[in-house]
Amino acid sequence: MSETWGLAAGVLLAAVLGIWAVARFHLSGADLSAFDRPATAPFSRGPQPGPEIGAVLQSMAAVPPMLQAAPMRQRKFVLRKYVDEAFADRVLDATFVPVDAGGVPAEWVLAPGADPARRLLYIHGGAFIFGSPRSHRTLTSRFSALAGAAVLAIDYRLMPEHPRRAGIEDCRRAWQWLVGHGPGGAAPAQVLFVAGDSAGGNLTLSLLNWARDAGQRAPDAAVALSPLTDSTMASPSMRANVHSDAMLGPLFGALARVPHSLLLWMGWLQNRINPRDPVVSPLRADLSGLPPVLVQASAVEMLRDDAQRYVNKARAAGSPAELQLWDHMVHVWQIFNPELPEAEQALERIGRFLEAAAPRRRAASPLQEAA
């Protein structure tokens, strides 16, 4: 009996060591802690958050109990419905037009005065499993107004019904289509932007690397809101900020208690892509030769260091990148506009960034025309 137990213990030990070794030497990638230095001080209204955040936190507190009350197999559908309807009662100053973007379902979002030759691809967030153009209209309508651009919000394929790579392919296909198609039909773009939040921020930054390496039309600028940049989940704030992240903490905080080697294996098996592959971890790509990138994140969210590491590494590679942090804010707080003053502040800075990257054409005055 002791020999049997000894053999079983030896097999178990070998298996554990094998799992650790594969994770350590094949899945984890290089140590990027050199890029953890603070890139900027966070914007803050004071030592405490403003009163407006209370209603946002109250609405988010209802999500975990709602999911726990649903059968496990139905939870993704419950979450998708909740997110899609979260802002359904908003009256937005924009027109929404369904379109087939080269085989990718999408909608045009057109604020008054949007220039059809100025175009922005928006890639929504939602952990790759929920979200849609409808759920993010409070953002896409504002991006159209801020950039003076026609926004193409895509409904890329989600997991688990589709593999992770399917969503990546949809973003690339939509980008190629956007270069030559506007709201009125086939027409070349004069200015092109790309933006996304959370999972969509990951897809946004991954798209930059692909466009550069594949010889595609590069964006004139990119915006990533609270992006996941490292699918190896190695950033310190992924664990350190679990309790201060009011949105991601309750939903994904349990992952912080899982050994890192197991997280790497879980990501590999779920996505069928090595977590350190730049296609899912844009932080781990060569970040030279990229267009201007603005990254915004909350100082207290789990993805803070993903944002910080990306900007620091991009700068070190010679690419123009800027990080803007806000204190006390929830993950992707910009979507809660106009009720959060910090959302308005962040969006105003996005508008300035896009305008600096590609200024809009100004109508000539009568005196200029006479001259």
DRENKETI-383631 format. One record per residue (C-alpha): x negated, y, z. Coordinates in steps of 0.05 Angstrom, whole numbers, padded with zeros to 5 digits, always signed. Example, Ala and Ser with C-alpha at 12.3 -4.5 7.8 and 13.67 -1.06 7.14 Angstrom:
-00246-00090+00156 -00273-00021+00143 
END
This chain:
+00000+00000+00000 -00056+00048+00017 -00089+00034-00050 -00023+00050-00085 -00016+00115-00047 -00088+00132-00061 -00078+00120-00136 -00015+00162-00137 -00050+00219-00100 -00108+00215-00149 -00061+00219-00209 -00024+00278-00178 -00088+00314-00164 -00113+00303-00235 -00047+00329-00262 -00050+00392-00219 -00122+00405-00239 -00103+00394-00312 -00046+00444-00308 -00091+00495-00273 -00148+00485-00323 -00104+00494-00385 -00073+00556-00354 -00139+00585-00333 -00180+00573-00396 -00128+00570-00451 -00067+00612-00431 -00090+00668-00386 -00137+00708-00430 -00190+00758-00409 -00188+00796-00343 -00162+00866-00357 -00168+00895-00288 -00218+00946-00315 -00158+00983-00344 -00122+00989-00277 -00148+01059-00262 -00092+01110-00255 -00080+01144-00322 -00035+01199-00295 +00000+01224-00232 +00075+01211-00231 +00127+01265-00239 +00168+01273-00176 +00223+01318-00149 +00199+01306-00078 +00183+01252-00027 +00254+01223-00035 +00294+01208-00098 +00349+01256-00117 +00422+01241-00098 +00441+01223-00169 +00403+01157-00167 +00452+01131-00115 +00508+01117-00165 +00459+01082-00211 +00433+01037-00155 +00505+01021-00134 +00523+00999-00204 +00462+00954-00209 +00475+00923-00141 +00538+00891-00169 +00500+00851-00222 +00466+00795-00181 +00531+00775-00145 +00568+00776-00211 +00517+00729-00242 +00515+00683-00181 +00591+00675-00185 +00587+00651-00257 +00569+00580-00278 +00496+00574-00296 +00510+00561-00370 +00555+00622-00374 +00510+00673-00340 +00476+00698-00403 +00544+00711-00435 +00569+00746-00372 +00506+00790-00371 +00511+00806-00445 +00583+00827-00439 +00568+00870-00378 +00510+00906-00411 +00547+00917-00476 +00606+00949-00440 +00566+00989-00388 +00572+01054-00427 +00633+01037-00469 +00672+01097-00441 +00620+01148-00462 +00637+01199-00515 +00573+01207-00554 +00556+01261-00604 +00535+01214-00660 +00563+01171-00716 +00552+01096-00714 +00552+01059-00781 +00542+00984-00788 +00490+00963-00839 +00452+00902-00863 +00379+00920-00857 +00347+00870-00904 +00383+00812-00871 +00380+00840-00800 +00446+00864-00770 +00440+00937-00749 +00474+01003-00744 +00456+01073-00765 +00460+01124-00709 +00467+01194-00737 +00469+01255-00692 +00493+01320-00724 +00440+01348-00771 +00399+01284-00773 +00352+01284-00834 +00361+01219-00873 +00288+01223-00895 +00266+01222-00822 +00278+01153-00795 +00268+01117-00729 +00272+01043-00716 +00300+01030-00647 +00288+00962-00614 +00332+00950-00553 +00310+00917-00489 +00342+00861-00449 +00288+00809-00431 +00296+00781-00502 +00361+00748-00481 +00413+00805-00478 +00425+00875-00504 +00448+00901-00571 +00454+00966-00610 +00520+00978-00573 +00488+00972-00504 +00436+01025-00520 +00477+01079-00554 +00464+01129-00498 +00391+01124-00518 +00396+01117-00594 +00443+01176-00600 +00394+01219-00561 +00334+01195-00601 +00371+01215-00665 +00382+01285-00638 +00313+01292-00608 +00276+01269-00670 +00325+01299-00720 +00324+01230-00751 +00369+01174-00774 +00361+01118-00723 +00365+01046-00745 +00384+01005-00683 +00375+00931-00698 +00411+00871-00670 +00352+00823-00671 +00361+00750-00656 +00360+00733-00581 +00334+00676-00540 +00350+00621-00522 +00394+00610-00584 +00334+00630-00626 +00259+00624-00615 +00220+00685-00593 +00186+00690-00661 +00254+00700-00694 +00263+00767-00659 +00193+00788-00679 +00207+00771-00752 +00272+00811-00750 +00234+00873-00727 +00184+00866-00783 +00237+00855-00835 +00277+00914-00811 +00215+00959-00812 +00199+00940-00884 +00271+00954-00904 +00272+01021-00867 +00213+01047-00907 +00254+01046-00970 +00326+01054-00946 +00363+01110-00911 +00435+01120-00890 +00455+01138-00961 +00421+01078-00994 +00354+01065-01026 +00307+01124-01016 +00236+01131-00991 +00224+01155-00920 +00183+01218-00908 +00174+01208-00833 +00178+01143-00795 +00180+01130-00720 +00190+01067-00678 +00214+01063-00606 +00239+01012-00557 +00249+00997-00484 +00227+00939-00439 +00228+00877-00484 +00240+00925-00542 +00178+00963-00520 +00139+00898-00526 +00166+00888-00596 +00151+00961-00613 +00078+00956-00593 +00071+00888-00627 +00099+00919-00691 +00043+00972-00690 -00011+00918-00691 +00024+00880-00746 +00035+00941-00790 -00039+00959-00784 -00065+00889-00797 -00015+00872-00852 -00027+00937-00891 +00045+00961-00880 +00068+01032-00874 +00048+01055-00805 +00095+01095-00761 +00079+01169-00752 +00088+01158-00677 +00115+01107-00628 +00151+01110-00561 +00154+01053-00511 +00197+01058-00449 +00176+01012-00391 +00146+00962-00439 +00125+00891-00425 +00055+00892-00455 +00025+00828-00426 +00064+00763-00429 +00012+00730-00384 +00044+00772-00328 -00025+00787-00299 -00012+00861-00282 -00016+00873-00207 +00050+00910-00203 +00087+00848-00228 +00082+00823-00157 +00065+00886-00117 +00128+00924-00139 +00180+00868-00133 +00213+00901-00073 +00211+00972-00099 +00240+00954-00168 +00315+00960-00159 +00331+00931-00228 +00279+00878-00244 +00265+00857-00172 +00333+00825-00158 +00335+00792-00227 +00264+00767-00234 +00232+00775-00165 +00235+00700-00153 +00183+00692-00208 +00133+00729-00163 +00133+00669-00117 +00116+00620-00172 +00041+00604-00179 +00011+00642-00237 -00012+00579-00273 +00059+00553-00273 +00085+00619-00300 +00037+00614-00358 +00061+00544-00373 +00134+00565-00369 +00121+00622-00417 +00084+00577-00466 +00139+00524-00465 +00195+00574-00470 +00166+00617-00527 +00124+00564-00563 +00071+00619-00567 +00009+00624-00524 +00023+00679-00473 -00043+00713-00488 -00028+00716-00563 -00026+00790-00583 +00040+00778-00620 +00074+00772-00552 +00021+00808-00511 +00004+00872-00550 -00041+00893-00493 -00088+00837-00513 -00095+00860-00585 -00148+00904-00616 -00117+00972-00601 -00159+01014-00647 -00132+01051-00707 -00061+01060-00680 -00015+01119-00689 +00002+01165-00630 +00038+01126-00575 +00077+01154-00516 +00091+01106-00459 +00138+01123-00402 +00148+01081-00340 +00170+01085-00267 +00115+01087-00215 +00154+01037-00172 +00175+00985-00224 +00144+00917-00237 +00120+00936-00307 +00083+00999-00285 +00014+00968-00293 +00033+00937-00361 +00043+01009-00384 -00019+01036-00350 -00065+00981-00376 -00039+00990-00447 -00051+01065-00448 -00120+01059-00416 -00142+01005-00465 -00114+01042-00525 -00152+01105-00505 -00216+01065-00495 -00207+01039-00566 -00200+01110-00593 -00125+01110-00606 -00083+01170-00583 -00040+01144-00526 -00005+01180-00468 +00026+01152-00405 +00080+01190-00367 +00103+01162-00300 +00162+01182-00257 +00168+01168-00183 +00230+01136-00151 +00261+01116-00218 +00291+01050-00240 +00268+01009-00299 +00287+01046-00364 +00321+01102-00326 +00325+01143-00391 +00387+01103-00410 +00425+01135-00352 +00432+01202-00386 +00457+01254-00374 +00472+01236-00302 +00399+01229-00280 +00360+01295-00284 +00296+01252-00291 +00326+01220-00353 +00337+01288-00384 +00266+01308-00366 +00237+01245-00397 +00279+01252-00461 +00258+01324-00468 +00185+01303-00466 +00198+01249-00517 +00228+01301-00563 +00167+01345-00556 +00121+01286-00570 +00158+01266-00634 +00161+01338-00658 +00086+01346-00648 +00072+01282-00685 +00115+01300-00745 +00144+01370-00744 +00212+01380-00776 +00217+01423-00838 +00242+01492-00819 +00287+01531-00865 +00251+01592-00894 +00276+01660-00872 +00299+01711-00924 +00235+01751-00915 +00193+01688-00926 +00232+01671-00988 +00224+01741-01015 +00150+01739-01004 
END
